[in-house]
Amino acid sequence: MMGNYFGGFGFGFGWIFMLLFWGLIIWGVFALVRGAGGHGCCGHNRGEHKNDNALEILKERYAKGEISKEEFEEKMSVLKK
């Protein structure tokens, strides 16, 4: 009676389904942990990170002489809002 518990060929492929099952569980936990941490690096959320990046680009453009002081100050005031 114990020998027929796995039903013939279920025993041969059962380990594959077990690996798939645990792989999906581990992947799901990883995805939840990664998603709970937020997007971006160093604890910034997306909005703050984009604003910091835009500010750096604005400073670089001003330093290169691509924009005037007035344009820089105008765009800076928009970014600070």
VEXBA-829016 format. One record per residue (C-alpha): residue number from 1; chain; x, y, z. Coordinates in pm, whole numbers. Each point is the difference from the previous one (the first is absolute). Layout:
+-----+--------+--------+--------+--------+
| num | chaine |      X |      Y |      Z |
+-----+--------+--------+--------+--------+
| NUM |      A |      X |      Y |      Z |
...
+-----+--------+--------+--------+--------+
# end
This chain:
+-----+--------+--------+--------+--------+
| num | chaine |      X |      Y |      Z |
+-----+--------+--------+--------+--------+
|   1 |      A |      0 |      0 |      0 |
|   2 |      A |    283 |    245 |     76 |
|   3 |      A |    177 |    -86 |   -326 |
|   4 |      A |   -288 |    132 |   -210 |
|   5 |      A |    -33 |    330 |    188 |
|   6 |      A |    159 |    215 |   -275 |
|   7 |      A |   -204 |   -154 |   -278 |
|   8 |      A |    269 |   -134 |   -231 |
|   9 |      A |    157 |    289 |   -187 |
|  10 |      A |    -87 |    283 |    240 |
|  11 |      A |    306 |    -90 |    207 |
|  12 |      A |    238 |     54 |   -291 |
|  13 |      A |   -118 |    354 |    -82 |
|  14 |      A |   -109 |    115 |    345 |
|  15 |      A |    333 |    163 |     78 |
|  16 |      A |    -35 |    229 |   -305 |
|  17 |      A |   -333 |    131 |    124 |
|  18 |      A |    143 |     39 |    350 |
|  19 |      A |    288 |    211 |   -136 |
|  20 |      A |   -241 |    213 |   -203 |
|  21 |      A |   -223 |     48 |    302 |
|  22 |      A |    282 |    109 |    232 |
|  23 |      A |    159 |    210 |   -273 |
|  24 |      A |   -325 |    193 |    -42 |
|  25 |      A |    -33 |     44 |    377 |
|  26 |      A |    357 |    134 |     31 |
|  27 |      A |    -45 |    227 |   -303 |
|  28 |      A |   -325 |    138 |    145 |
|  29 |      A |    160 |     77 |    337 |
|  30 |      A |    294 |    167 |   -175 |
|  31 |      A |   -234 |    210 |   -216 |
|  32 |      A |   -200 |    111 |    305 |
|  33 |      A |    312 |     97 |    194 |
|  34 |      A |    146 |    186 |   -296 |
|  35 |      A |   -328 |    180 |    -66 |
|  36 |      A |    -43 |    103 |    363 |
|  37 |      A |    340 |    168 |     -5 |
|  38 |      A |   -111 |    254 |   -258 |
|  39 |      A |    146 |     81 |   -338 |
|  40 |      A |    328 |    176 |    -43 |
|  41 |      A |    314 |     -5 |    207 |
|  42 |      A |    107 |    123 |    341 |
|  43 |      A |   -352 |     23 |    142 |
|  44 |      A |   -125 |    256 |   -251 |
|  45 |      A |   -336 |    -51 |   -157 |
|  46 |      A |    -45 |     65 |   -371 |
|  47 |      A |   -121 |    359 |     24 |
|  48 |      A |    287 |    117 |    216 |
|  49 |      A |    254 |   -186 |   -211 |
|  50 |      A |   -129 |    155 |   -322 |
|  51 |      A |      2 |    347 |    154 |
|  52 |      A |    359 |    -42 |    123 |
|  53 |      A |    104 |   -123 |   -343 |
|  54 |      A |   -164 |    297 |   -173 |
|  55 |      A |    172 |    237 |    240 |
|  56 |      A |    339 |   -154 |    -78 |
|  57 |      A |    -64 |     30 |   -375 |
|  58 |      A |   -105 |    362 |     44 |
|  59 |      A |    319 |     77 |    194 |
|  60 |      A |    211 |   -168 |   -268 |
|  61 |      A |   -168 |    197 |   -278 |
|  62 |      A |     59 |    326 |    186 |
|  63 |      A |    363 |    -91 |     66 |
|  64 |      A |     55 |    -78 |   -370 |
|  65 |      A |   -153 |    334 |    -98 |
|  66 |      A |   -294 |   -155 |   -185 |
|  67 |      A |   -251 |    211 |    195 |
|  68 |      A |     15 |    351 |    146 |
|  69 |      A |    -20 |     92 |    368 |
|  70 |      A |   -361 |    114 |    -41 |
|  71 |      A |   -100 |   -328 |   -164 |
|  72 |      A |    182 |   -193 |    272 |
|  73 |      A |   -180 |    188 |    279 |
|  74 |      A |   -337 |    -34 |   -171 |
|  75 |      A |     37 |   -373 |    -52 |
|  76 |      A |    139 |    -42 |    352 |
|  77 |      A |   -309 |    164 |    148 |
|  78 |      A |   -222 |   -236 |   -200 |
|  79 |      A |    193 |   -303 |    125 |
|  80 |      A |    -16 |    110 |    363 |
|  81 |      A |   -384 |      0 |     -4 |
+-----+--------+--------+--------+--------+
# end
